[in-house]
Amino acid sequence: MIKTVKKIKSEDELRHNLDYWKSKSDSERISAVQDLRDQYISLFNKQDEYNESRKRLRRVCKAVKQK
């Protein structure tokens, strides 16, 4: 195995990251955000706070099916 390092300017990295996420579909981007949220919740032991905020959200927002 050969280890390689590629040096790039920070502006190039930002542009590359933006191009990468622009190439993804909306559902892929939302899924990535949810994965990051799940990692944060488990890493910092925030499950109780997350559950409490979801209860408040359900109380405020109610989805209604229209005919």
C-alpha positions in Angstrom: 0.0 0.0 0.0 1.3 3.4 -1.0 0.3 6.4 1.1 -0.4 9.6 -0.8 -1.1 13.1 0.3 -2.8 15.7 -1.9 -2.4 19.4 -1.0 -5.1 21.7 -2.2 -6.0 25.3 -1.4 -8.9 25.9 1.0 -10.8 27.8 -1.7 -10.5 24.7 -4.0 -11.7 22.5 -1.2 -14.8 24.6 -0.6 -15.6 24.7 -4.3 -15.2 20.9 -4.5 -17.4 20.3 -1.4 -20.1 22.6 -2.9 -20.0 20.9 -6.2 -20.2 17.5 -4.5 -23.3 18.4 -2.5 -24.9 20.1 -5.5 -24.6 16.8 -7.4 -26.6 15.0 -4.7 -30.4 14.7 -4.8 -32.5 16.4 -2.2 -33.3 13.1 -0.5 -29.6 12.2 -0.3 -28.8 15.6 1.3 -31.6 15.3 3.8 -30.4 11.8 4.6 -26.9 13.0 5.2 -28.1 15.8 7.6 -30.2 13.2 9.5 -27.2 10.9 9.8 -25.1 13.8 11.2 -27.9 14.6 13.7 -28.0 11.0 14.8 -24.3 11.0 15.3 -24.4 14.2 17.4 -27.2 12.9 19.5 -25.5 9.6 20.3 -22.0 11.2 20.7 -23.1 13.8 23.2 -25.8 11.7 24.9 -28.7 14.1 23.9 -31.4 11.4 23.3 -33.6 12.7 26.2 -33.5 16.3 24.9 -34.1 15.2 21.4 -37.2 13.2 22.4 -38.5 16.1 24.4 -38.1 18.5 21.5 -40.0 16.1 19.2 -42.9 16.0 21.6 -43.1 19.8 21.6 -42.9 19.8 17.8 -45.7 17.3 17.5 -47.8 19.5 19.8 -47.3 22.6 17.7 -47.4 21.1 14.2 -50.2 18.9 13.0 -50.3 17.4 9.5 -53.7 17.4 8.0 -54.6 15.3 5.0 -56.6 17.3 2.4 -59.2 15.9 0.1 
